[in-house]
Amino acid sequence: MTECLDLITTPLLDEVRDRVPAALDRLRALEQALRAQREDRHRTDALLSLIADLVEDYADRPTGQKP
């Protein structure tokens, strides 16, 4: 959960929006970790929804396209 919150703070979220490769790698890794999480699915699913949207908007979309 802490890593999720860290990721959506302004400095790191700015890096995700700017498509900094290390930030996008961290975003993808976090998405995978949340998908594998078996405990507290209600909170995990809520966080996963947010992180998956960020992955779709910034990590999986070609650089020239804006979300």
Helices and strands as residue ranges (DSSP letters): H 2-7, H 10-17, H 21-36, H 41-54, I 55-59
